[in-house]
Amino acid sequence: MPALARRRGAGPLALLVVVAALLSGCSPGPGSGITVQAAQFPWSAAKLTNAILAEVVAAHPELGVSTITTIQVGPATAWAGAQRGDVDLLSEVAMPNQEELAAKAADRIHLVHETYGNAQQGWFVPTYATQPGQPLAGLRSVTQLNDYAVALGGKLIDADPSFITTKQNAARLAGYGLRLEQVTSSEAAQLAELRRAYERRQPILVYLYHPHWAFEVFDLTQLEEPNPYQPDCFTTGNGACAMPAYAAWTAASTDLQRGAPRFHAMLERFELPLPDVEAMLKAVDVDDADVDEVARRWVADHPAAVRSWASA
């Protein structure tokens, strides 16, 4: 789940002038409902979620929303717009990483419901490399990694250095006393390296997170963690803990709740199965399918779920 400083947490505040110019809050739409101004984070799961919501309101005018308009912004910009009252809806709100941003805007916008949760993140190896006779045979836990450092080329292949998780991974390497170099680059370069290793059946250690299309393409095993995540692990702690599970939420403004109460009630029931999200991500990010078409297909294939969301 995309630039993780932007996808998983708070990037630098930017483009506020653009947001102010293009976002103007709930307003009457051309039909019987209001127009909802939605922030769209620049990663595919956010685009898919907004596209699915747009399909639902188009098919259910009784929800009181005629149109969902979107503008692509990072989390800091989106929450600043929400705090000013310029943004009505945010989907794919990354928790716990956006907690501080959400708290600052709590007087105008609130978290509604978890779209999906318990999305694990951590360190993964190709499953083939852990089989008997293979270089990583017997590797199960992060605490064993020093014993396999040579086979892994002495490296943890991480993602973008601006990601919040990159700092967490640095703390984890130190906390566990691991003799591995943290290699950071773009996520695209990271995934290209994973693909090369996979095609050559070589061992590799990578940081990844759910939901991600990689799990639809590669058979990967997540290494076990001896210590569960604790909120202070990466601040006052020593970093020797699991990474927090990721959850995606929707958030809505108080204006939206008043202006379209049935739509808000629908958001309270709106959930997506994590495996479905990853399958849609593969369609968009790997197979180059159109986001709107993928969303349209999912809605058409899941009428019972949509009815349960839209029911009064």
N, C-alpha and C positions, 0 to 999 in steps of 0.2 A: 503495500500500500503505500515512482513519485518521489519528490524530494522530501525526505523525512524531517528535516528541520521545518519544512512547510507541511508535510503530510502528517507527521507524528507530533509536531509541537509548534512552538512559536517562532516563526521567522521574523526578520526585521520589519518594522512598520514601514509600509511603502504604498505608493499609488493611492493615497488618500484623496487626492484631488480627483483622480479618475472615478473612484467610488462615489464621491459626493456628486459628481456630475451625472453618473449613470444610474445610481440607485436613489429611489425617491419614496420608498415605503409602500405599504398597502394602498392600493387605489382601486376605484371602480373599474372593472374590466369592460370590454365591449359587449359581453353577454350578460347573463344574469348574476355572475359572481364577480369577485374582486380579482385584481392582478396581484400576484405575489412576487416580490422581489427576492430572489434566492441567490445567496453567495455560492459559488461553485469552486471548491478547492481543485488545484491543478493536478489531480490524479484520477485514474479511470474509474475507480470505485465511486468517487463522488459524482462523476458525470453520469454513471449508470444509475445511481440512486435518484438523482434529480430527473433523469429521463423516465424512470419507472413512475415516479410521483406525477410527472406531467401526463403520462399515459392514463393513470388512474383518474386524475381530475377531468381529463377530456371525456372519459367514458362515464363519469358520475357527476353531472352538473349539480346534483343535489348537495354536494359537498360545499358549494358556495364559492368555488374558485374557478374562474374562467381561464386563467392563463398563469403559468409559472415562467417568469423571465429570469435568466441567469447571467451572471458576470463572473468570469474566472479571476479569483483573487486568492492570496495566501491567507492563512488563519489570522495573523495579526491584523491585516487590513480588514478582513471580514468582520472580526469581532469589534474593531473600532467603528466600523459602519453600523453594526448592530447596537453598539453603545450610544451612538448618535440618533438612532431611530431610522436609519436609512435601509436597513436589511431586515426582512421579515422572517427568513427561513435559512437555516444552515443544516445541511445533511453531511453525513460522514464526519461528524465532530469526533476527533480522536481523543479518547480518554484512556489514561489520566493525563495525557500530555497537554491538553488544552484547558485544564482545570483553572489555572490562573487567569487566562483570557476570559473564560466564561464567568468567573466570579466578578470581574470588573464590569461586565455588562448585565449583571443579574437583575438590575432594576428595570431593564427594558426587554430582556430576552431570557428564556429559561430552557433548560434541557427538558425534553418531552419524554423520549423513550429510547431504549437501546435497540438499534436496528439489528445488530448482532454483537455477541460478546465472547469472552473467553478465547479470543484469537491469539494463539501462542506465538511468541517470537523467541529467538535464541540462536544457537549454533547447530548447524546441520552438516552431515556428511552424506555422500552417495551411499545408498544401502548396499550396492554391489561391493563396495570396498570393505564392508564389515563382515562379509561372509568368510567361512573357514578357508584358510589358505591365501586370503587377500591381505593387503598391507595394513588394514585397520581392523583385522579380526580381533574380537574381544573388546573393542572400544565401545563403551556404553555411556560413560560419564565425562563431564568436563574436567573432572579431577584427574583423569587418566591421560590428559593430552600431552604432558611432558614425555610420557613413554612412547608417544607416536609422533613426536615433533619432527624427526628425520623423515618419516614417511610423508608427512604433510608439507615438506619443504620449509618447515619452521615458520609457517604463515597462517594467520587468520585473514581470510579475504573478506573485508568489510565493504561498506558502501560509501556514500558521499561523506567527506569529513565534516560537513555542516550538519549532518543528522544528529539529533539528540542522542540516538542510540550509539553513535560512534564514541561519544564521551563515556557512555555507560559500558561499552565493550572495553574501552581502555581501562576503566576501573575494575572490570571483571578479570582482565588479564593480570593486573597487578594483585588483586585480592586473592586470586587462586594461585599466585606465584608461578604463572605459566611462562615458559621460555619460547614465546611465539611473537613474531613481528606482526603488528596490525597494519595491514595493507589497505589503504583507502583510495578511492577514486570515484568516478561516477557509478551510479547503480547499473547503468548500461554496460560499463566496462566490467564490473563485478559479475554480472550475469553472463557476459561473453566468456569470461574465464571459467565460470561454472560449466558452461556448455562445452568448451574445449576439453575440460577434464572429463566430463561425462562421455563425450564421444570417444576419447582415448582410454576410457575405463581406468582413469587415474584417481588417486585419493585427493580430496580437497576438503577444506574446512571453510564454511561460509556462514555469515550472519544472514538470516532471512526472517520474514514475518508472514503470518497469515493476516488477511487474505492476499494471496499472490498467485499469479498464473504459473509460477515455477513449479508449484506442487501438482499442477495438471500435466506438466511436461516431464519432470524428473522424479524418480523414486528416491526420496531423501529421508534420512533418519535424524530426528532431533536428539541431541545428547542430553542425558539426564542431568538434573541439577540437584546437588545435595542440600541446598538451602533455599527455601521459598523466598519470594520477593518480599521485602519490607520497605515501606515508604522512605525510610531514612538511609537505605542501603547505599545509595549513590551520592548522598550529601554528607552526613556525619558518620556513615558506616564505612566498612573497608572494601565494599564492592563485590564481596564474595557471595553473590546471591543470584537467583534467577532474575530474568528480566520481567517486567510487569506484563500481564496479559493485556491485549489491546481490545478495546470496545469502540464501536461506532454508534453515535447517537444522532438523533435529530434535535434541533433546537428551534423554537418559535418565539416570535415577539408577542408581547401582550396585545398589541394592535391586531395581530393576526388572530389571536385567540378570540378577541371580541368580534372581529369582522367576519370570521369564517369558523364558528365554533364546531361545525360538523367536520370540517377539514382537520381542525386541531384534534378532535376526537379520533379521527382516522389515524393521525400520527401517533396517538397513544397505543395503537394496535399494530403499527407498521413494523414488520420484521422481515428479514431476508435470511434464508439458511446460508451459512458460511460456505458450504461446498458449491452452492449455486452461484455465489458471488465469484468464487475462484474460476468456475467454468465460464462465466460471462467475461471475466478479465482475460482469460485465454483467448476467447473469441475476438475481443477488442485489441489486446496488446500483442498477440502472436499471429492471429489469423486475419488481422486488419479488417474486421467486420465493423460496420457503422454502429456507433453507440446507440443511437435512437432505434435502429432496427433490432439490435440485441435486446434492448429494453422492451420493445413492442412484442417480440417473440416470447420473452419470459412472462409478460402479463397475459398474453393469449394462452400460454400453456398452463397457467396457474389461476384459473377463474375462481376456485374455491377460496384461495388465499385472499384474492382481491375483494371478493364479496365479504369475507370476514373483516377486512379492514374498513370497508365502506359502509357496513351495516350500522344503522342508527343505534 
